[in-house]
Amino acid sequence: MEVAVILTSHGLFAQEALNSAQMIAGYEFENCGVVSVTEGKDYATCLAELQALYSSLNTEAGVLVLCDIYGGTPANISTYLAIEHPEVMVYTGFNLPILLEVLLTRQGSSIEEISAKVEEVHSLSLTNIREALKGDGGDGDQMDTY
């Protein structure tokens, strides 16, 4: 059993992040989906899409929702979902390293373990390359990356 993952964003960021994660992993991820807040969609439409997506997933192990920006429509509809369903955890500020870590390690992990991983990777995923080059000899070889 695995935690369900929902990605929400302005525009197609969430969909393209999922596409990129699948390209890197080499396979399609199951029990996950995307809600894209695009021009012409109002709050009610986006919320209805999110609720329909939630209903289509296996939520028995919990649901992790990753949103782009705190306070935006994607985060606001996700917050509504979390209020309605206690097994839903919502984080904003997602990026590709966080998404990969979640999707590649969620099998057999609890929602609490996945949440801890999100918080850990978030702090590690922002790297000042100039500073990193000072510490690794300056050749730019990043062997420990995805």
Backbone as a chain_set.jsonl record, in Angstrom:
{"seq": "MEVAVILTSHGLFAQEALNSAQMIAGYEFENCGVVSVTEGKDYATCLAELQALYSSLNTEAGVLVLCDIYGGTPANISTYLAIEHPEVMVYTGFNLPILLEVLLTRQGSSIEEISAKVEEVHSLSLTNIREALKGDGGDGDQMDTY", "coords": {"N": [[0.847, -1.176, 0.0], [0.508, 2.252, -0.775], [1.089, 5.731, -0.132], [-1.136, 8.077, -1.445], [-0.601, 10.562, -3.958], [-1.087, 13.913, -4.696], [-0.747, 16.562, -6.917], [-0.798, 20.05, -7.114], [-1.038, 23.071, -8.91], [-0.386, 26.376, -10.242], [-1.028, 26.96, -13.631], [0.659, 24.632, -15.795], [2.65, 23.531, -14.285], [2.641, 21.504, -12.218], [1.769, 19.211, -13.647], [3.815, 18.987, -15.547], [5.987, 18.643, -13.851], [5.395, 16.123, -12.792], [5.501, 14.654, -15.188], [8.238, 14.961, -15.749], [9.386, 13.678, -13.514], [8.538, 11.069, -13.988], [9.882, 10.576, -16.366], [12.543, 10.623, -15.464], [12.505, 8.509, -13.598], [11.781, 6.441, -15.239], [9.414, 5.136, -15.537], [5.78, 5.137, -15.245], [4.032, 6.618, -12.564], [1.73, 5.32, -10.213], [-1.426, 5.823, -8.523], [-1.545, 8.569, -8.175], [-2.05, 12.031, -9.044], [-2.957, 15.076, -10.796], [-3.932, 18.469, -10.394], [-4.441, 21.189, -12.301], [-4.427, 24.613, -12.116], [-5.661, 26.651, -14.283], [-5.97, 29.352, -16.651], [-9.205, 30.68, -16.866], [-10.44, 28.774, -15.305], [-12.403, 28.673, -12.449], [-12.429, 28.981, -8.825], [-14.331, 27.16, -7.744], [-14.564, 25.241, -9.777], [-11.946, 24.221, -9.848], [-11.775, 23.164, -7.263], [-13.752, 21.199, -7.409], [-12.571, 19.513, -9.32], [-10.344, 18.668, -7.85], [-11.585, 17.313, -5.725], [-12.822, 15.245, -7.16], [-10.577, 13.935, -8.188], [-9.356, 13.127, -5.781], [-11.303, 11.3, -4.908], [-10.93, 9.307, -6.765], [-8.583, 8.045, -6.141], [-6.631, 5.63, -4.245], [-6.854, 6.049, -0.99], [-6.252, 4.925, 1.403], [-3.765, 4.645, 2.77], [-3.207, 7.225, 3.293], [-2.904, 10.645, 2.11], [-0.828, 12.73, 0.291], [-0.513, 16.036, -0.517], [1.005, 18.142, -2.74], [1.719, 21.446, -3.31], [2.201, 24.429, -5.294], [2.477, 27.297, -4.449], [2.126, 28.904, -1.367], [-0.928, 30.163, -0.216], [-2.046, 30.593, -2.695], [-4.555, 29.723, -5.192], [-4.261, 26.881, -5.801], [-3.161, 25.917, -3.356], [-5.137, 26.763, -1.597], [-7.471, 25.309, -2.362], [-6.526, 22.813, -1.783], [-6.137, 22.98, 0.95], [-8.769, 23.094, 1.796], [-9.505, 20.479, 1.14], [-7.899, 19.086, 2.982], [-9.03, 19.898, 5.386], [-11.487, 18.659, 5.244], [-10.756, 15.976, 5.155], [-9.008, 14.075, 7.304], [-6.774, 12.452, 6.783], [-5.245, 13.685, 4.922], [-2.339, 15.381, 4.041], [-0.872, 18.509, 3.484], [1.494, 20.3, 1.628], [3.292, 23.197, 0.662], [5.353, 24.758, -1.87], [6.597, 22.84, -3.445], [9.043, 20.984, -5.321], [11.039, 19.461, -7.949], [13.059, 17.676, -6.8], [11.843, 17.081, -4.283], [9.436, 15.916, -5.133], [10.375, 13.642, -6.557], [11.652, 12.219, -4.474], [9.473, 11.653, -2.801], [7.76, 10.129, -4.517], [9.407, 7.97, -5.143], [9.925, 6.733, -2.735], [7.624, 6.151, -1.325], [6.3, 3.709, -1.181], [5.217, 1.427, 1.158], [5.704, 3.228, 3.19], [4.599, 5.311, 5.872], [2.2, 8.024, 6.083], [3.197, 9.878, 7.851], [5.95, 9.326, 7.818], [6.522, 9.944, 5.155], [5.875, 12.667, 5.178], [7.88, 13.642, 6.906], [10.071, 13.124, 5.287], [9.573, 14.881, 3.147], [9.958, 17.348, 4.422], [12.647, 17.117, 5.137], [13.991, 16.833, 2.614], [13.211, 19.198, 1.417], [14.739, 21.145, 2.73], [17.218, 20.437, 1.796], [17.162, 20.719, -0.942], [17.611, 23.192, -2.079], [20.329, 24.624, -3.423], [23.243, 26.483, -3.43], [25.148, 26.741, -6.052], [27.647, 27.92, -6.545], [28.745, 28.012, -3.973], [28.747, 25.273, -3.424], [30.6, 24.366, -5.289], [32.957, 25.298, -4.202], [33.382, 23.509, -2.164], [33.705, 20.985, -3.364], [35.962, 20.748, -4.924], [35.563, 21.991, -7.316], [34.948, 20.895, -9.85], [32.419, 20.528, -10.804], [31.123, 18.094, -11.027], [28.423, 16.262, -10.095], [27.8, 13.749, -8.561], [26.024, 12.643, -6.725], [23.439, 13.282, -7.335], [20.081, 13.269, -8.804]], "CA": [[0.0, 0.0, 0.0], [1.317, 3.457, -0.848], [0.444, 7.02, 0.057], [-1.562, 8.732, -2.684], [0.031, 11.863, -4.144], [-1.787, 14.869, -5.55], [0.028, 17.77, -7.197], [-1.628, 21.17, -7.557], [-0.207, 24.231, -9.255], [-0.807, 27.337, -11.259], [-0.55, 26.528, -14.939], [0.935, 23.211, -16.0], [3.839, 23.183, -13.521], [2.479, 20.213, -11.542], [1.727, 18.145, -14.656], [5.139, 18.834, -16.14], [6.863, 18.076, -12.819], [5.099, 14.698, -12.788], [6.062, 14.106, -16.427], [9.695, 14.918, -15.585], [9.696, 12.638, -12.535], [8.332, 9.787, -14.661], [10.969, 10.423, -17.32], [13.75, 10.296, -14.694], [12.336, 7.177, -13.005], [11.674, 5.457, -16.314], [8.102, 4.497, -15.524], [4.676, 5.971, -14.778], [3.645, 6.418, -11.174], [0.311, 5.071, -9.994], [-2.049, 6.386, -7.324], [-1.24, 9.993, -8.067], [-2.712, 12.827, -10.066], [-2.643, 16.497, -10.891], [-4.944, 19.484, -10.665], [-3.808, 22.395, -12.825], [-5.26, 25.814, -12.077], [-5.33, 27.379, -15.504], [-6.813, 30.49, -16.973], [-10.576, 30.326, -17.188], [-11.004, 27.907, -14.272], [-12.639, 29.37, -11.198], [-12.152, 28.24, -7.602], [-15.275, 26.034, -7.605], [-14.195, 24.228, -10.768], [-10.698, 23.594, -9.394], [-12.092, 22.366, -6.08], [-14.484, 20.015, -7.88], [-11.565, 18.639, -9.937], [-9.551, 18.091, -6.767], [-12.417, 16.338, -5.015], [-12.998, 14.085, -8.045], [-9.296, 13.231, -8.205], [-9.238, 12.487, -4.469], [-12.22, 10.154, -4.892], [-10.465, 8.268, -7.693], [-7.334, 7.466, -5.642], [-6.649, 4.781, -3.058], [-6.417, 6.961, 0.07], [-6.174, 4.14, 2.631], [-2.493, 4.902, 3.453], [-3.069, 8.665, 3.44], [-2.759, 11.422, 0.884], [0.085, 13.858, 0.357], [-0.771, 17.019, -1.559], [2.091, 19.089, -2.922], [1.234, 22.639, -4.017], [3.288, 25.319, -5.672], [2.645, 28.537, -3.69], [1.259, 29.107, -0.21], [-1.878, 31.262, -0.357], [-2.64, 30.6, -4.03], [-5.714, 28.858, -5.376], [-3.947, 25.462, -5.615], [-3.021, 25.647, -1.917], [-6.424, 26.997, -0.935], [-8.368, 24.173, -2.58], [-5.909, 21.681, -1.08], [-6.429, 23.185, 2.366], [-10.162, 22.68, 1.965], [-9.498, 19.017, 1.133], [-7.299, 18.642, 4.251], [-10.006, 20.144, 6.452], [-12.538, 17.642, 5.094], [-10.219, 14.612, 5.248], [-7.858, 14.127, 8.217], [-5.631, 11.696, 6.279], [-4.593, 14.49, 3.89], [-1.278, 16.308, 4.444], [-0.636, 19.448, 2.4], [2.722, 21.099, 1.674], [3.509, 24.117, -0.447], [6.753, 24.939, -2.229], [7.191, 21.604, -3.955], [9.961, 21.042, -6.45], [11.29, 18.139, -8.507], [13.695, 16.768, -5.839], [10.852, 16.624, -3.309], [8.51, 15.014, -5.819], [11.063, 12.373, -6.8], [11.85, 11.519, -3.196], [8.172, 11.146, -2.363], [7.256, 9.083, -5.401], [10.294, 6.807, -5.155], [10.067, 6.113, -1.409], [6.345, 6.08, -0.608], [5.843, 2.328, -1.017], [5.459, 0.903, 2.497], [5.94, 4.299, 4.159], [3.399, 5.959, 6.411], [2.063, 9.438, 5.742], [4.097, 10.604, 8.75], [7.315, 9.149, 7.299], [6.617, 10.715, 3.914], [5.899, 14.076, 5.567], [9.22, 13.923, 7.422], [10.969, 13.125, 4.129], [9.339, 16.133, 2.427], [10.602, 18.431, 5.164], [14.096, 16.929, 5.045], [14.455, 17.105, 1.263], [13.001, 20.614, 1.135], [15.888, 21.914, 3.213], [18.408, 20.043, 1.042], [16.986, 20.861, -2.388], [18.08, 24.499, -2.535], [21.782, 24.589, -3.361], [24.015, 27.548, -4.065], [26.154, 26.002, -6.802], [28.955, 28.563, -6.342], [29.236, 27.537, -2.676], [28.998, 23.839, -3.54], [31.843, 24.192, -6.041], [34.074, 25.554, -3.282], [33.572, 22.347, -1.305], [33.959, 19.704, -4.039], [37.097, 20.821, -5.827], [35.235, 22.878, -8.408], [34.83, 20.289, -11.187], [31.026, 20.539, -11.217], [30.577, 16.752, -11.101], [27.467, 16.106, -9.008], [27.493, 12.318, -8.627], [24.977, 12.201, -5.795], [22.169, 13.884, -7.712], [19.185, 12.41, -9.576]], "C": [[0.89, 1.235, 0.0], [0.464, 4.7, -0.654], [0.078, 7.573, -1.321], [-0.91, 10.11, -2.744], [-0.797, 12.681, -5.121], [-0.897, 16.097, -5.694], [-0.928, 18.849, -7.674], [-0.725, 22.359, -7.843], [-0.963, 25.196, -10.157], [-0.236, 26.852, -12.592], [-0.281, 25.035, -14.954], [2.175, 22.743, -15.247], [3.729, 21.795, -12.897], [2.483, 19.069, -12.547], [3.104, 17.915, -15.252], [6.156, 18.313, -15.134], [6.645, 16.568, -12.743], [5.671, 14.025, -14.037], [7.585, 13.956, -16.306], [10.112, 13.817, -14.618], [9.56, 11.248, -13.173], [9.433, 9.528, -15.682], [12.243, 9.991, -16.593], [13.658, 8.877, -14.139], [12.258, 6.081, -14.07], [10.361, 4.695, -16.33], [7.051, 5.478, -15.003], [4.313, 5.612, -13.351], [2.138, 6.239, -11.092], [-0.136, 5.738, -8.698], [-1.602, 7.826, -7.083], [-1.944, 10.728, -9.203], [-2.442, 14.301, -9.879], [-3.915, 17.316, -11.058], [-4.195, 20.753, -11.077], [-4.801, 23.544, -12.804], [-4.834, 26.672, -13.267], [-6.332, 28.501, -15.741], [-8.206, 30.022, -17.381], [-11.225, 29.379, -16.194], [-11.204, 28.711, -13.002], [-12.38, 28.438, -10.018], [-13.038, 26.994, -7.501], [-14.937, 24.903, -8.57], [-12.949, 23.477, -10.329], [-10.95, 22.705, -8.182], [-12.824, 21.094, -6.479], [-13.526, 19.018, -8.542], [-10.749, 17.926, -8.866], [-10.341, 17.021, -6.021], [-12.641, 15.081, -5.861], [-11.711, 13.261, -8.114], [-9.096, 12.47, -6.901], [-10.089, 11.21, -4.427], [-11.745, 9.006, -5.768], [-9.214, 7.542, -7.198], [-7.578, 6.514, -4.477], [-6.034, 5.607, -1.931], [-6.208, 6.251, 1.412], [-4.895, 4.418, 3.439], [-2.266, 6.391, 3.709], [-2.862, 9.325, 2.093], [-1.81, 12.574, 1.159], [-0.228, 14.769, -0.816], [0.395, 17.992, -1.577], [1.601, 20.22, -3.812], [2.403, 23.55, -4.345], [3.476, 26.476, -4.689], [1.635, 28.623, -2.551], [0.36, 30.317, -0.456], [-2.529, 31.356, -1.721], [-3.828, 29.659, -4.109], [-5.378, 27.373, -5.235], [-3.819, 25.083, -4.133], [-4.35, 25.811, -1.195], [-7.4, 25.835, -1.146], [-7.841, 22.939, -1.852], [-6.151, 21.77, 0.42], [-7.851, 22.757, 2.668], [-10.248, 21.153, 2.025], [-8.951, 18.475, 2.458], [-8.251, 18.84, 5.423], [-11.082, 19.061, 6.433], [-12.049, 16.219, 5.37], [-8.95, 14.616, 6.1], [-6.627, 13.354, 7.745], [-4.845, 12.446, 5.21], [-3.582, 15.442, 4.528], [-0.983, 17.202, 3.254], [0.656, 20.217, 2.655], [2.761, 22.022, 0.463], [5.017, 24.215, -0.712], [7.389, 23.696, -2.81], [8.081, 21.865, -5.169], [10.251, 19.618, -6.905], [12.039, 17.217, -7.543], [12.72, 16.233, -4.786], [9.92, 15.607, -3.955], [9.153, 13.654, -6.071], [11.225, 11.571, -5.514], [10.541, 10.896, -2.716], [7.724, 9.964, -3.216], [8.108, 7.814, -5.366], [10.387, 6.088, -3.812], [8.74, 5.877, -0.69], [5.83, 4.669, -0.393], [6.213, 1.821, 0.376], [5.739, 1.954, 3.558], [4.616, 4.881, 4.632], [3.36, 7.41, 5.95], [2.989, 10.281, 6.62], [5.548, 10.501, 8.274], [7.526, 9.956, 6.021], [6.677, 12.209, 4.227], [7.273, 14.481, 6.089], [10.223, 13.994, 6.278], [10.81, 14.411, 3.318], [10.083, 17.273, 3.117], [12.124, 18.325, 5.095], [14.618, 17.344, 3.666], [14.27, 18.579, 0.909], [14.21, 21.434, 1.553], [17.155, 21.6, 2.43], [18.339, 20.393, -0.441], [17.377, 22.225, -2.939], [19.589, 24.533, -2.34], [22.363, 25.785, -4.095], [25.188, 26.856, -4.749], [27.54, 26.608, -6.598], [29.566, 28.086, -5.021], [29.566, 26.046, -2.725], [30.304, 23.562, -4.279], [33.068, 24.408, -5.159], [34.398, 24.308, -2.465], [33.935, 21.064, -2.031], [35.115, 19.751, -5.032], [36.82, 21.599, -7.098], [35.105, 22.233, -9.771], [33.395, 20.219, -11.68], [30.382, 19.182, -11.328], [29.694, 16.512, -9.869], [26.952, 14.675, -8.987], [26.337, 11.874, -7.745], [23.605, 12.793, -6.13], [21.341, 12.902, -8.525], [19.619, 12.339, -11.011]], "O": [[1.908, 1.27, 0.691], [-0.725, 4.714, -0.971], [0.888, 7.539, -2.247], [-0.693, 10.748, -1.714], [-1.157, 12.224, -6.206], [-0.36, 16.605, -4.71], [-1.77, 18.602, -8.537], [0.231, 22.62, -7.112], [-2.002, 24.881, -10.736], [0.903, 26.39, -12.66], [-0.908, 24.269, -14.223], [2.701, 21.669, -15.537], [4.647, 20.988, -13.039], [3.141, 18.054, -12.318], [3.515, 16.771, -15.442], [7.094, 17.614, -15.516], [7.61, 15.811, -12.64], [6.26, 12.948, -13.948], [8.147, 12.941, -16.717], [11.081, 13.101, -14.871], [10.377, 10.362, -12.92], [9.87, 8.389, -15.849], [12.944, 9.092, -17.056], [14.629, 8.124, -14.205], [12.627, 4.933, -13.82], [10.218, 3.715, -17.06], [7.376, 6.504, -14.405], [4.291, 4.439, -12.98], [1.372, 6.902, -11.792], [0.687, 6.16, -7.885], [-1.325, 8.237, -5.957], [-2.374, 10.124, -10.187], [-1.783, 14.716, -8.925], [-4.845, 16.921, -11.761], [-3.42, 21.313, -10.302], [-5.877, 23.463, -13.396], [-3.789, 27.323, -13.249], [-7.388, 28.572, -15.112], [-8.352, 29.075, -18.154], [-12.441, 29.194, -16.229], [-10.274, 29.363, -12.527], [-12.14, 27.244, -10.202], [-12.549, 25.903, -7.206], [-15.021, 23.73, -8.205], [-12.889, 22.251, -10.42], [-10.394, 21.611, -8.089], [-12.543, 20.022, -5.942], [-13.658, 17.811, -8.343], [-10.494, 16.726, -8.964], [-9.815, 15.949, -5.722], [-12.648, 13.972, -5.327], [-11.756, 12.031, -8.1], [-8.71, 11.301, -6.914], [-9.631, 10.168, -3.959], [-12.116, 7.855, -5.538], [-8.824, 6.527, -7.775], [-8.609, 6.589, -3.807], [-4.825, 5.838, -1.919], [-6.009, 6.904, 2.436], [-4.941, 4.426, 4.669], [-1.244, 6.773, 4.279], [-2.67, 8.661, 1.075], [-1.967, 13.304, 2.138], [-0.212, 14.338, -1.969], [0.731, 18.593, -0.557], [1.128, 19.989, -4.925], [3.47, 23.449, -3.74], [4.567, 26.617, -4.137], [0.436, 28.436, -2.756], [0.839, 31.375, -0.861], [-3.475, 32.124, -1.895], [-4.073, 28.883, -3.185], [-6.144, 26.65, -4.598], [-4.32, 24.04, -3.714], [-4.645, 25.056, -0.268], [-8.08, 25.423, -0.207], [-8.619, 22.119, -1.363], [-6.346, 20.752, 1.084], [-8.107, 22.123, 3.691], [-10.97, 20.599, 2.853], [-9.488, 17.506, 2.995], [-8.271, 18.031, 6.35], [-11.531, 18.604, 7.484], [-12.832, 15.358, 5.77], [-7.917, 15.116, 5.655], [-5.533, 13.582, 8.263], [-3.887, 11.91, 4.652], [-3.916, 16.207, 5.433], [-0.855, 16.715, 2.131], [0.885, 20.72, 3.755], [2.314, 21.658, -0.624], [5.837, 23.808, 0.111], [8.599, 23.507, -2.685], [7.892, 22.82, -5.922], [9.756, 18.666, -6.303], [11.683, 16.041, -7.466], [12.773, 15.054, -4.438], [9.65, 14.554, -3.378], [8.531, 12.621, -5.82], [10.959, 10.37, -5.489], [10.516, 9.746, -2.278], [7.352, 8.917, -2.686], [7.59, 6.711, -5.538], [10.872, 4.959, -3.749], [8.743, 5.438, 0.46], [5.003, 4.446, 0.491], [7.391, 1.789, 0.733], [5.988, 1.609, 4.713], [3.64, 4.933, 3.883], [4.363, 7.954, 5.486], [3.509, 11.299, 6.163], [6.289, 11.483, 8.324], [8.573, 10.574, 5.83], [7.45, 12.938, 3.606], [7.774, 15.553, 5.747], [11.125, 14.831, 6.294], [11.801, 14.972, 2.852], [10.759, 18.067, 2.463], [12.812, 19.342, 5.005], [15.572, 18.115, 3.565], [15.084, 19.148, 0.181], [14.655, 22.315, 0.817], [18.077, 22.415, 2.402], [19.361, 20.365, -1.127], [17.466, 22.392, -4.155], [20.07, 24.477, -1.208], [22.011, 26.057, -5.243], [26.129, 26.431, -4.079], [28.518, 25.868, -6.489], [30.76, 27.791, -4.956], [30.553, 25.607, -2.134], [31.031, 22.631, -3.933], [34.1, 23.767, -5.357], [35.555, 24.078, -2.113], [34.428, 20.129, -1.4], [35.228, 18.877, -5.891], [37.736, 21.847, -7.882], [35.145, 22.94, -10.777], [33.159, 19.889, -12.843], [29.208, 19.094, -11.688], [30.175, 16.557, -8.736], [25.805, 14.416, -9.352], [25.734, 10.832, -7.997], [22.711, 12.797, -5.284], [21.825, 11.833, -8.896], [18.982, 11.659, -11.815]]}, "num_chains": 1, "name": "protein.A"}
